[in-house]
Amino acid sequence: MPIPTKTVRLAPLCLFLSLAAFASAQAATRPDFYAVFNPAAGQLPFPDNLLFAGSTDGALNIPVADPTNLADPKVAMNGLDGFSTVAPLTANFSATLNATTVKAGSTVRVFEVALTNPFLDPSNPFFAIASVTGELQAGTDYSANLLPQDSHQATLNIHPLLPLKPKTGYLVVLTDGIQDSAGYDALPSQTYALTKLTTPLIDANGNSVIPGLSNAQAQALEPIRRLTNNQEAAATSQGIAKSSIVLSWTFMTQSIDDAFVALGQNLKPLGIAVKPTGATTAALSYNLPGFSDIYAGALAIPYYLSKEQPLSGYWQTAAGGAVTRYQPLPAATATLQIPVLMTVPNAKSGHSKPTDGWPVVVFQHGITSNRTSLLALADALAFEGYAAIAIDLPLHGVTDPTNPFYLKGLERTFDLDLVNNQTGLPPADGVIDNSGSYFINLQSLLTSRDNVREGAEDLRQLVASLPLIDLNGDGQPDLNTHHIRFIGHSLGGIVGGTFLGIDDQVTSATLGMAGGGIAKLLDGSASFGPRIAAGLASAGIEKGTPDYENYLMAAQTVVDSGDPINYGPAAASLHPIYLIEVVGSDNSLPDQVIPNSVENAPLAGTEPLAKVLGLQSVSRSTWNSQGLRAIVRFTQGDHSSLLKPASLTTAAATAEMQGQMLSFFDSEGTVLDILYHPVVKQ
């Protein structure tokens, strides 16, 4: 990922030619084919720990034109304490590559390493390798290919196949077995060849000892030479010949859950109250039988985003700094009252309140929807004896002031009216903008990330507040909070996946049409991909170009700590989980909102999330006394089928999805009944 900065003159070509002896003695080489590496010109592989240079707070310090421009993805990345666990790694070459010579585990090697950390131990001024922990396995942990969007085919891509560990060092080594299209072996660049030297580039007085290399250049390269020697020593300890190395670099992955851990230490309910509306679900235009009484109210939450700047605010420390592993606690900007919708089984459901309270289901809606999506499931849940409760995701809510569930002054859309709702463009039209219009925010990636994190933290706050709910005013709690179920649909499943990774109160969970690897997931979505592409095109970033892929790589880097793909193992260890996926069939499309998978993005979509969660594929009724971790793939239905059928032809899929979910909840996640097999992939 090129980082523009001041360019300095390199050593003369004759010097480079003399250093080409680092290549294998018998190799066919040419001096104009090399692995690009020139820190002075901002030409680095990405990610690279050299981009911490000059940092004073442990966050990245990538050179940027305007550090206040939040629309610049580099500015957003400078709020992070490390690099992505998910996004691809890239290295550029000076000529077209022979793709067959880019071999993971052979010419491309990746190692987990223990790094000294200058922000934890100032006596070690660099991220140097202290030891090699182990080698990542090609085909299992990572793959390597050429960036398809690079028309020159000179960009090498390394894809994690499983999320990398957070707060962990990695070493990448590329060797001269990588060839160009004419069969020549790669060389190190002029600059990298200098850093391979085993003797200092400067004398005791700081003067250059390399002819043609100025004192300033030599002084700048000397620390990098020491790092390269450290890296290559680690590589040689793993059986790689030093003479074969054309490029090596290290990177530190960012922290993932540190902010949630810090917030969890002070988690406490701030208040919640609901009152009966006097309506049942039968009063709504959903053709529901009316098994549920509807309650409405408000939940008090600490708000870590900005009500005053909802499109640019993001989590910050009390001092206004970046929230990192070194300063992990975000500061609340306000205590908000946000709307709550609740449904409770009534006499028509055939249930009365158990002595230990109503078992409760927490529901989280999808993007552009709101808490009232719960009503589509309320009677199915009530028929099984469940109360249910829902809040809105950040920047979502009821937007029609005539809607009986609209709560003036509490809606988390903040009644924003910035565009014409018909065109989606300015100027404002006097009508509140649609729910969720600004959740995905290309103009502030940090805000996008923290919309997800805020949503997960709000769910944790809701769960912590459930014991306070008193429905009948007798001063006693009315919910059985020892048995809490969770449903997350679409974006609610994405946020819910993150929530489940930090929560230990939910006893079983259903994720409907969810996925991970958010940046490429959105790009690969038939519904959202064109909108993302259009938004970036308006900024001069065209789909199908390396710049577009670099933007998505940066976006994933920023959103990592909110992405459920990074919380999968924790979520699965804490909860039985049932995941619903619509894969389609010969006469039915797969999910058009959350893609099953995304080409050339092995950690984006529903399937990668299922893999990280360790889910078992199920097509027949099954049980596990220790709790199931299961995925059911539906051949019929669509993205919204968990809530309601789009047509009579998908009604069977909706009935089967809801029936499976209820069997899962009724058994506390130990049983999954599959009754109508024609809609389930066998």
N, C-alpha and C positions, 0 to 999 in steps of 0.2 A: 504494500500500500504506500505509494509515494508520498512523502511528507515534504512539501516545498519549504526550503529555507535557503540561506546564503550558500552559493556554490564557490568552492575554492579550487585552485588549479591542482590537478593530480600530478604525480611523478611522471617523467617522460616515458614514452612508450619503450625506449630501450631498457629502462629499468624493469618495466613489466616483463619484457621478453626474457631478461635474465632470471627473473623470479619464476618463470614458467617451468623451471626445472622441478617445481613442486609436483607437477603432473607426472603420471607414471612414465617411466623411461621409454617404454615401447609404444605409448599411446599416440594416436594420430590426433593432433590438436591444431587449432588455428587461433591466433591471438585475439580475433574479434568475436570469439564465442566464449562467454564466461557467465558465471552467476553474478547477477548485479548486486553490488554492495558498495555504497559510497555515503557514509553518514553525513558528510559535509553537504552533500546535495540532497539530503533527505531520501536517499535511495536505500531502503532497508527491506528485508523480509518483514512480514507482519504475521503475528505480533512479535515484538522484540523488546527486551528489557532496556535497551538503549533509550527508549522513549520515556523512561523515568528520569533521565538526566535533568538536573536542575530542580527537581521536585523538593519541596520543603515539608509537605504534609503526607507523603506516601501515596498521593494520587498521581496518575499519569501526567506527563508534561509535554504533550505533543505540540510542536510549534503551530500556532494558529494566527490568522490575520487579525481577528477580532475576538478576544476572549469573552465578550458579552453576547456574541451571536449564537444563541442556543440552537438555531437551525443548522449550524455547522456540526456534523456528527463528531468531528475531532474535539470540539469544545465539550460536547456531551461526554465523550470518553475521558476527558480530563477530570471528570468527577468520579472516576473509578479507581480502585486500588489494585487493579490488575486487568488481565485480559480474559477473553471469553473461554468458557468451558465447552462451547458448542460450535461456534463459528469456524469456518475453514481457515487454515493457515495458507499464506501465499509467499512464493519467492519468484522473482522475475529473472529471466535470462536475456541475453543480448541477441538471440536468434531463435528461429523456430526449432522447437524440440521434437525429437523422435519419441512419440508417446510410449512406445513399447519399452523404452529404456528407463522410464519413470516407474520404478518398482518399489512399492512399500516393502520394507524389511530387507531391501538389498541396496539400491542406490539412494533410498530415502529411509532414514532411520530416526526413530523418536524414542527418547528415554525420559523416564521420570527421574528427577534429580533433587537432592537436597541443596537449597541455595542459602548462602548467607543473605541476610536482609538488612540493608543499611538503615531502614526505618525502625528496626527493632534493636539493632546493634550498630551504633555509629562507628565503632572501631573497624567495621568492615564497610568500606565506602561503596562497594559495588555488589551487584547480585552475582556472586561467584559460586561455582559448584564446589560444595564440600564433599559430596559423595554421589554415586549413582545408585538409585534405589532399584531400578529395574528397567527393562526394555518393554515398550508397548508392542503388542503383537499385531502384525499386519493382517488385515482381513477380519480381525476381531475388535481391535481397539481403534484402528484407523485405516484409511485407504489413501491412495495418491493417484492423481490424474492431472490432465491439463484443463485449465479454465475454458469451458466451451465458448464463453462470450468474448474471449480474446482472439480477434481475427488473425493475429500473428502467431498464435499458438506458442507463446513464449512465457506463459505464466503457469507455474506449477502450483497445484492445489493439494493440500493435505486435509482430509475430512475426518474429524473424530466420528467414530461409529457408536461410541458411548460417550456420555459427558465426561470430560476430564475432571479430575479432583479439584475442588476449590482450594485457594491459597497454597498452591503446589507449583513447584518449578518443573520445567520441561526443557530438554535439550533436543534440538533438531540438527541432524547432520546430513548433508548432501554430498555425494561423491562423484568422481569423474567418470563413472559408468554411465552417467546421464549424457546423452549424445544429441547433437543437432540433426536436422533432417538429412544432412549429407554424410552422417556417420562419424563426425568428429567428436571427441570427448571434450567435456566442459573443462574450463580452466577457472581458477579463482580470479576475481577481478583484480585490477591493479591495487586497489586499496586493501582488499582482503589478503592478497599476497603479502603486502607489507606487514599486516598484523599477524601473519603466520611466522614471521621471523622470531627466532628464539633469543635474540639479543636485543637490548633496548634501542629504540630509534633516536634517543637523545643521550648526550653525555651528562656528566655531573653538573654542568652549568646550564643544562637545558637546551643545548645547541644540537641541531640535527646532525646525525652521523651518516645520513643517507644522501648521496649526491642527487641534486635536483629536487630534494624535499626541503621546504623552508622550515625554519625553526618553529613557526606557528603551526604548520601542518604536522610536524613531527610531535610537537607537544600535545596536540589534539588527539593524535592517533595512538600515542604511547599507552594510555589507560585501556584503549580498545585492544591493543596488542596483548596486554596482559590477560584480558578477558578471553581473547581468542586462544591464547596458549592454554589457559585454564580449561576451556571447552574442549580443545583438541586432545589435551591430556586425558580428560574424562572419556572421550571417544576412543582413544587408543587403548584405554583400559578395558574396553568392550570388544577389542579385536579389530578395530577399524584402523587401517594404515593411515598415518598422518599425511603422507604424500598424496593420498587419494581424495582428501577432503577439499572440496571447492567452496563450501560455505557451511558455517555452523552458527547457531544462535540459541539463546535461551529466552524463555518468557515465564512470567509468574501469572497464574490464573487469579482471578479476583475472588473476593469473599462472596458468599452466596446468602447464607441465612443469618449473618452476624447481627444485622439490624433487628430481625425478628427475635433472636435470642435476647438481645438487650431489652426490647419492648416487653417480652414475656416475663422478665423479672419483676416488672411493675404492673402487670396486668390485673385490673380490678374493674368490676362493673361500676359505671357512673350513673346508671338509672335507665329504666325502661318502664313504659306503661302503655297498656292497650285498653280500649273500651269497645263494647259492642256497638256495631253500626245499626243494629236492628234488621239487617238484611241477611238473607241466606243466599247460597249460590244459585238457587232457583230463580232469584230476581234478576240475574244477569242474562245477557244474550248469548249464553254458551250452551243452551239446551241441556243444562245440568239438572239432576234430580233434586238437588237441594239438601244434601246430607250434611252440609257445613254451615255453621253460623260464622259471619265475617266480623272480625275485630280490626280496629285500626288504632294506631298510636305513634309513639316516637321512641327512639333509642338514642341515648347520649353516647357520643363517641369522642375520643381525642382525635382531632383532625390534623394530619401531618402534611397535607398539601395546603394550598392557599385558596381560600374563598375569594379573596380580592383579586388574585391573579390565577384563575383556574386553568388558563391555557399555557402558562409558563412556570408556575410554581412546581417545586419538587422537594423531596425530603432533604432537610438540612439539619445540621447540629444547632444547638442553642447559640453558638457563636457565628452561625451563618456559613459554616464550612461544609465540605463534602462529608457525607455519611460513609465511612470506610471501616475496615477492620480495626483501625487505630482509634477512630472516634465513631463507634457503631450506633450510638443512640440518637435517633432523630428527635427533634423538638416539636411538640404540638404547637400549631399556630392558633388553635381555637378548640373549644368544646362545642360540637355541633349537636343539635337535635335533628335526627334524620327520620324519615317516615318508616313505619313498620306496618305490614299487613299480616294478619293472622287468621287462620281458619280453624274451627273447633268442631268436632263431631256433635251433631244434635240428635234428638230422639229419633228422627227419621233414619238416621244411620244404623240404628239398632244397637248403639253403644252408649254406655254411661261412663262417667269418669271413674277410672280405677282408683282404688284406695291410695295407691302411691303416685297418682297423678297421670295425666295424659302422656303417653309416649309421643315424642315430638320429632318432626322432620324439618330441618332447615333447608330452604330452597334458595338457589341463586340463579337468576335469570340470565339470558343471553344478551349479546350486544344489540343495541337500539331498542331493546324491550324495556320492561320495568318490573317492579315487584308484583304487579297484578297478573303476570304470567303464572303465578302460583295457582290462580283460580282454575286453570285448566286441569290441574291435577288434584285439586282439593277434595272433590267428592270420592275419587278413587282411593285417596289416602284415608278419608273419613270412614269409608265403608269397611276399612281394615282397622279402624279405631285410632287413627293418628291425627293429632293436631299438627298444624304446619305453620311455619313463619317465614317471612321473606323481607329482605331489605333491598335497596337499590345498589347497584354498582356505582362507583364514583362517576359523576357527570351523567348519570341516568336518573330517570324519574318520570312521573306523570306530567305531561306538558300541556294538557288541555284544561284550562281553568274551570270548564263546565263539568269535567269528570268528577263524580262524587268522591273519588279517592284522592283527588288533588289536594295537597296541603300547602296553602300559600305560605311562603317564607321558609318552608322546610325542604322543599324539593331540591335534590342535589344537582339538578341541572342549573341551579341558581337563576332560573328563568332567562338564560342567555338568549338574546336575539341579535345575531350577528349577520345572518344571511337571509335571503329569500328562500323559504322552504320549498318552493316549486323548482327553482333553478339550482339551489345549493350555492349560490354566489351572492356577494354583497350587492346592494345594500340590504339592511334589515327591512323586514316587511311588517313589523308590528305583531308578529306571531312568534311565540316561544319556539326556538329551534328544537328539532327532533331529539328524543332521548338518545344519548350515546353518540351524538354527532361528533364530539370532540375527544372521545376516549382514545382513539388512535391518533396520535399527534405527530405528524412528520416535522412540524416546526419546533418541537421540543421533545427529543427522544427521552430525556430524563423524566419529563412529565408523563410520557407514555408508560415508562417503566413503573413509575410510582403510582399511576392509576391502578396498575395490577397489584402492586404491593399493598396499597391502601385498601383495595377490595379484600385481599386476604386478611389483613389485620382487622378490618371491620367485621368480617365473619367471626374472627376469634373473639372480638369484643361482644358480638351478639351472643355467642355460645356462653361466654362468661356471665352474661346478664340474664340468661334464661331462668335461673332460680328465683329471680325477683318478680316474675310474672304472676300476678294475682288476678284471676279472671272474675271472681265473684265478690271481691272486696271483703273477704273474711280474714285478711291478714296472713293467709297461708299460701305457699306456692302451689300452683295448680299443674305444673309440668313434672314429669319424671325425667329428671336430667341425668339419671344414671344410664339412660338408654336414648341416645341422640342419634338420629339418622341424618344423612346429608344427601341432597340431590343438587348437582350442578349441571346446567344445560348450556352447551355451546361456550360462549365466553365465560359463563358461570362455571363450566367444567374446567376451563383453563385456569381461572382464578381459584376455583375449588381444588384443583390439583396441587397448587401451591399452598393453599390453606391446609389441606390434609397433611402436608409435609411438616407443618409447624404445630398442629393440633393433636392433643391426646385425649380429647373428650368424646369425639364422635365414635360410635361403636360400629357403624357400617355405612358405606357410601356408594352412591351411584353417580357415575360420570357419563352424561349423555352427549355424544358427538363432540368430544373434547380433543385436544391435541397439544403438542409441544413444539419447540423450535419456532417461536412466534414470528420472527421476521420472515423467514422463508415460507412458513405456513400461510401468512397473509398474502405474500406474493404468489403462492401457488393456489390460492383460493379462486375458484371460478367466480365467486361473488365479489370478493374484496381485491383480488389481484389487479383487475383493470383500474380500480380507483387508486390503488397505490401507484401504479405505473403512470397514471395521468397526473397525480400530484407531483411525482418526481420529475416528470417531463416538463411540467410548468416551471421547474427550477433548473431546467437544462440537463437533467440526468435521464438519459434515454434507456429504456429497457433493452436488454440484449448487448449491453456494453460493459466493459470492466468497471467503469465508474458506477454503474447501477449495482453491480455485484459488490463493489467496495462499500457502497452506502448500506446495503443489506447486511454486510458483514459487521459494519459499525453499529447498525441498529441492533443486531443480535447481541453484540458485545455489551451494549448499554442495557438491554432488557434482561440479560441473563439472570440477575438476582430476583426477578419476578417470574421467571419462566418455569412452568411445572416440570419441564424435562429435567431440571436440576433438583427437583424435590421428590422424584419418583421413588427411589429406594426408601427414603424416610417415610413417605406416605404409605407405601405397601407394608412396611414393617409395623406401622401403627394401626392400620385399619384393614378389614376385609373390603375389597373394592370390586365393583361390577361396572365394566365399561361397555357402552353401547356404540357400535359403529355401523354405518350404512355403507355397504360396499357395492350395492347394486347388482344387476344381472344383465342378461342379454336384452331385456326389455325394460330395464329400470336403471336410472343413473345412480352413481354413487353420490355421497354427500357433496353438495355443491358449495358449501360454506367452509367447512373444515375438511381439507383434503385428507384422504386416507394416507397418502404419502406424497412426497414432492421430488421430482426428478433432480438428481445431483445435489440433494439435500438430505442426507441420511438420518438427520435428527429432527426433521420437520414433518408434522402431521400426526394423525391418530396412531398409526402403526408404531412409530418410534416411541411414543409415550407408553403404549402398551408394553413394548419391549423393556423399557426402563423400569416400568412398574412390575415386571416379571409376571405378566398375566397369562393364565392358561386359556387357550382357545377352547370354547365350549359350544357344542351343538346338540347335546342331549342333557336331560336333567342330571344334575350332579350334586354332590355334597362333600364337605370337608369339615370335620369337627373342629379344626383349628382356624377355620375361616377361609373362604374362597378369595382368590385373586383371579378374576375371570374376565374375559372379553367374549361377547357374542356379536358376530358379524351378521347383519341383516341384508338379505337380498332385495327386500321390498321396503318402502318407506322413503322418507327424506329427512332433511336436517331437523325439522320440527316435529317429527312423528312421535317422539316421546310425550309431547304435550297434547297434540291433537292431529288427526289425519288431515292431509291436504285434500283428499278426495275419498270416495268410497273404496277405491282400489287399494288405498293404503291403510284403511281402517284396521285390517287384520294385523298389520305390523304394529300399529299403535297399541292395540289390545294386548299383543304378545309382549311388547316392551314393558308396558305397565304391569302386566301380570308377573313377568320375571322379576321386575324391581320389587314388587310387593312380597314375593316369596323370599327374596333375598333379605328384605328388611324384617319380615316376620321371624326369620330364623337367625337373626343377628349375623347375617352374612355367611351362614354355613350351608345353605341350600339354595340352589337355583333351579326352579322348575321351568322346563321348556316344553310347551304343550303343542304349539302349532308349528310344526317343522317346515312347512312350505315357505315360510318367510325367513328362515334361518339358513345361512350357508353351512352345508354339510362337509 
